[in-house]
């Protein structure tokens, strides 16, 4: 039996035991796990269908032209705009990033997409502006995005120089 399966079994035993003996922390963990699992079941199948359609409908040449090695600085803008529309958090952004990379997007653009997906999704920015103010949101984006691009370019150059390859490609 693999170690991962043993850990799953231990987790399942903990959840069941928590309900049998009314351990408050275990019951909260179970409730949070069920809530998260249900939200994943609602989102992930649709996301994978959309990613599949993206992979089939969008030609590699288009990605290479706009986001590839010979693309201009506008590639980073495209990555940020695409990330702003990503709904579902990073568990949606990572599969999209993998498709972008497999279709020829350079690593720095892929890293910018992932970083911006964590920072500047439109629904999150609207929610934040509602509670913390538009000034705060604008300042946060104006500080975050250049740092994301800078770190993405540095990581992209280092990993490209080391001939980095994503496993599974």
C-alpha beads as a LAMMPS data file, in Angstrom:
LAMMPS data file: protein, C-alpha beads

169 atoms
168 bonds

1 atom types
1 bond types

-500.0 500.0 xlo xhi
-500.0 500.0 ylo yhi
-500.0 500.0 zlo zhi

Masses

1 110.0

Atoms # bond

1 1 1 0.000 0.000 0.000
2 1 1 1.373 3.396 -0.962
3 1 1 2.100 5.958 1.733
4 1 1 -0.411 8.348 0.141
5 1 1 -3.213 5.780 0.467
6 1 1 -2.253 5.190 4.094
7 1 1 -2.466 8.934 4.772
8 1 1 -5.912 9.101 3.127
9 1 1 -7.050 6.195 5.267
10 1 1 -5.741 7.842 8.451
11 1 1 -7.548 11.071 7.496
12 1 1 -10.802 9.194 6.862
13 1 1 -10.503 7.346 10.191
14 1 1 -9.901 10.691 11.929
15 1 1 -13.025 12.206 10.350
16 1 1 -15.227 9.262 11.321
17 1 1 -13.762 9.075 14.832
18 1 1 -14.327 12.801 15.307
19 1 1 -18.029 12.388 14.673
20 1 1 -18.318 9.270 16.811
21 1 1 -16.677 10.928 19.826
22 1 1 -17.934 14.480 19.090
23 1 1 -14.495 16.104 18.843
24 1 1 -15.280 19.692 17.979
25 1 1 -12.124 20.365 15.980
26 1 1 -12.553 17.160 13.984
27 1 1 -16.185 17.989 13.259
28 1 1 -15.161 21.462 11.999
29 1 1 -12.448 19.914 9.825
30 1 1 -15.001 17.474 8.410
31 1 1 -17.500 20.243 7.685
32 1 1 -14.819 22.360 5.972
33 1 1 -13.599 19.355 3.981
34 1 1 -17.123 18.564 2.761
35 1 1 -17.759 22.211 1.833
36 1 1 -14.476 22.410 -0.081
37 1 1 -15.038 19.048 -1.801
38 1 1 -18.524 20.084 -2.942
39 1 1 -17.242 23.369 -4.334
40 1 1 -14.496 21.490 -6.185
41 1 1 -17.043 19.056 -7.623
42 1 1 -19.076 22.020 -8.914
43 1 1 -16.156 23.910 -10.484
44 1 1 -13.489 21.460 -11.626
45 1 1 -15.438 19.477 -14.271
46 1 1 -16.537 22.692 -16.014
47 1 1 -13.015 24.065 -15.822
48 1 1 -11.516 20.942 -17.384
49 1 1 -14.061 21.063 -20.195
50 1 1 -13.186 24.712 -20.862
51 1 1 -9.466 23.947 -20.708
52 1 1 -9.996 21.066 -23.147
53 1 1 -11.846 23.370 -25.518
54 1 1 -9.088 25.977 -25.151
55 1 1 -6.493 23.342 -25.971
56 1 1 -8.383 22.246 -29.091
57 1 1 -9.643 25.594 -30.393
58 1 1 -6.667 27.880 -29.764
59 1 1 -3.843 27.181 -32.180
60 1 1 -0.286 26.836 -30.943
61 1 1 0.838 29.488 -33.430
62 1 1 -1.393 32.107 -31.793
63 1 1 0.001 31.385 -28.328
64 1 1 3.576 31.366 -29.649
65 1 1 3.016 34.656 -31.500
66 1 1 1.483 36.543 -28.564
67 1 1 2.999 34.779 -25.526
68 1 1 6.013 32.877 -26.870
69 1 1 9.761 33.454 -26.889
70 1 1 9.622 36.100 -29.638
71 1 1 6.702 38.034 -28.141
72 1 1 6.998 41.612 -26.905
73 1 1 6.302 43.090 -23.487
74 1 1 2.608 42.945 -24.421
75 1 1 2.746 39.222 -23.587
76 1 1 2.818 40.164 -19.912
77 1 1 -0.203 42.426 -20.380
78 1 1 -2.063 39.578 -22.124
79 1 1 -1.173 37.222 -19.267
80 1 1 -2.447 39.715 -16.688
81 1 1 -5.688 40.292 -18.612
82 1 1 -6.235 36.547 -18.975
83 1 1 -5.540 35.991 -15.285
84 1 1 -8.017 38.708 -14.344
85 1 1 -10.808 36.694 -15.915
86 1 1 -9.806 33.406 -14.298
87 1 1 -12.473 32.259 -11.881
88 1 1 -11.876 29.449 -9.424
89 1 1 -8.561 30.418 -7.915
90 1 1 -5.208 28.804 -8.410
91 1 1 -6.597 25.309 -8.819
92 1 1 -7.982 26.614 -12.120
93 1 1 -4.967 28.786 -12.963
94 1 1 -2.405 25.974 -12.773
95 1 1 -4.022 23.759 -15.450
96 1 1 -4.431 26.802 -17.705
97 1 1 -0.781 27.687 -17.125
98 1 1 0.226 24.142 -18.106
99 1 1 -1.758 24.421 -21.355
100 1 1 -0.220 27.819 -22.103
101 1 1 3.269 26.413 -21.579
102 1 1 2.576 23.313 -23.670
103 1 1 1.363 25.553 -26.510
104 1 1 4.580 27.578 -26.518
105 1 1 4.191 30.406 -24.004
106 1 1 7.525 31.365 -22.493
107 1 1 8.092 30.564 -18.833
108 1 1 8.179 34.183 -17.684
109 1 1 4.733 34.802 -19.180
110 1 1 3.376 31.606 -17.596
111 1 1 4.771 32.693 -14.216
112 1 1 3.225 36.137 -14.684
113 1 1 -0.117 34.500 -15.428
114 1 1 0.028 32.346 -12.279
115 1 1 1.181 35.219 -10.072
116 1 1 -1.418 37.608 -11.445
117 1 1 -4.103 34.926 -11.043
118 1 1 -3.395 34.963 -7.337
119 1 1 -3.412 38.754 -7.118
120 1 1 -5.684 40.458 -9.622
121 1 1 -8.775 38.451 -10.452
122 1 1 -11.592 40.875 -11.276
123 1 1 -14.148 39.448 -8.794
124 1 1 -11.569 39.567 -5.997
125 1 1 -10.555 43.149 -6.845
126 1 1 -14.183 44.322 -6.850
127 1 1 -14.803 42.622 -3.505
128 1 1 -11.635 44.160 -2.077
129 1 1 -12.462 47.644 -3.380
130 1 1 -15.904 47.410 -1.810
131 1 1 -14.514 46.762 1.652
132 1 1 -11.087 48.409 1.638
133 1 1 -11.614 51.143 -0.909
134 1 1 -10.668 51.684 -4.528
135 1 1 -7.510 53.604 -3.573
136 1 1 -6.160 50.627 -1.627
137 1 1 -6.954 48.219 -4.478
138 1 1 -5.257 50.410 -7.088
139 1 1 -2.155 50.887 -4.947
140 1 1 -1.973 47.137 -4.257
141 1 1 -2.223 46.326 -7.961
142 1 1 0.303 49.010 -8.949
143 1 1 2.797 47.603 -6.438
144 1 1 2.061 43.900 -6.986
145 1 1 2.003 43.638 -10.760
146 1 1 5.469 45.081 -11.494
147 1 1 6.937 42.826 -8.802
148 1 1 5.168 39.803 -10.287
149 1 1 6.488 40.628 -13.755
150 1 1 10.012 41.273 -12.462
151 1 1 10.158 38.031 -10.483
152 1 1 8.634 36.116 -13.410
153 1 1 11.268 37.433 -15.810
154 1 1 14.068 36.531 -13.387
155 1 1 12.692 33.027 -12.742
156 1 1 12.036 32.523 -16.459
157 1 1 15.613 33.464 -17.392
158 1 1 17.149 31.284 -14.671
159 1 1 15.018 28.256 -15.502
160 1 1 15.418 28.672 -19.269
161 1 1 19.185 28.863 -18.812
162 1 1 19.022 25.617 -16.781
163 1 1 16.883 24.011 -19.556
164 1 1 13.941 23.504 -17.190
165 1 1 11.263 21.094 -18.418
166 1 1 7.839 20.545 -16.872
167 1 1 7.349 16.838 -16.228
168 1 1 4.571 15.212 -18.189
169 1 1 5.178 17.071 -21.427

Bonds

1 1 1 2
2 1 2 3
3 1 3 4
4 1 4 5
5 1 5 6
6 1 6 7
7 1 7 8
8 1 8 9
9 1 9 10
10 1 10 11
11 1 11 12
12 1 12 13
13 1 13 14
14 1 14 15
15 1 15 16
16 1 16 17
17 1 17 18
18 1 18 19
19 1 19 20
20 1 20 21
21 1 21 22
22 1 22 23
23 1 23 24
24 1 24 25
25 1 25 26
26 1 26 27
27 1 27 28
28 1 28 29
29 1 29 30
30 1 30 31
31 1 31 32
32 1 32 33
33 1 33 34
34 1 34 35
35 1 35 36
36 1 36 37
37 1 37 38
38 1 38 39
39 1 39 40
40 1 40 41
41 1 41 42
42 1 42 43
43 1 43 44
44 1 44 45
45 1 45 46
46 1 46 47
47 1 47 48
48 1 48 49
49 1 49 50
50 1 50 51
51 1 51 52
52 1 52 53
53 1 53 54
54 1 54 55
55 1 55 56
56 1 56 57
57 1 57 58
58 1 58 59
59 1 59 60
60 1 60 61
61 1 61 62
62 1 62 63
63 1 63 64
64 1 64 65
65 1 65 66
66 1 66 67
67 1 67 68
68 1 68 69
69 1 69 70
70 1 70 71
71 1 71 72
72 1 72 73
73 1 73 74
74 1 74 75
75 1 75 76
76 1 76 77
77 1 77 78
78 1 78 79
79 1 79 80
80 1 80 81
81 1 81 82
82 1 82 83
83 1 83 84
84 1 84 85
85 1 85 86
86 1 86 87
87 1 87 88
88 1 88 89
89 1 89 90
90 1 90 91
91 1 91 92
92 1 92 93
93 1 93 94
94 1 94 95
95 1 95 96
96 1 96 97
97 1 97 98
98 1 98 99
99 1 99 100
100 1 100 101
101 1 101 102
102 1 102 103
103 1 103 104
104 1 104 105
105 1 105 106
106 1 106 107
107 1 107 108
108 1 108 109
109 1 109 110
110 1 110 111
111 1 111 112
112 1 112 113
113 1 113 114
114 1 114 115
115 1 115 116
116 1 116 117
117 1 117 118
118 1 118 119
119 1 119 120
120 1 120 121
121 1 121 122
122 1 122 123
123 1 123 124
124 1 124 125
125 1 125 126
126 1 126 127
127 1 127 128
128 1 128 129
129 1 129 130
130 1 130 131
131 1 131 132
132 1 132 133
133 1 133 134
134 1 134 135
135 1 135 136
136 1 136 137
137 1 137 138
138 1 138 139
139 1 139 140
140 1 140 141
141 1 141 142
142 1 142 143
143 1 143 144
144 1 144 145
145 1 145 146
146 1 146 147
147 1 147 148
148 1 148 149
149 1 149 150
150 1 150 151
151 1 151 152
152 1 152 153
153 1 153 154
154 1 154 155
155 1 155 156
156 1 156 157
157 1 157 158
158 1 158 159
159 1 159 160
160 1 160 161
161 1 161 162
162 1 162 163
163 1 163 164
164 1 164 165
165 1 165 166
166 1 166 167
167 1 167 168
168 1 168 169
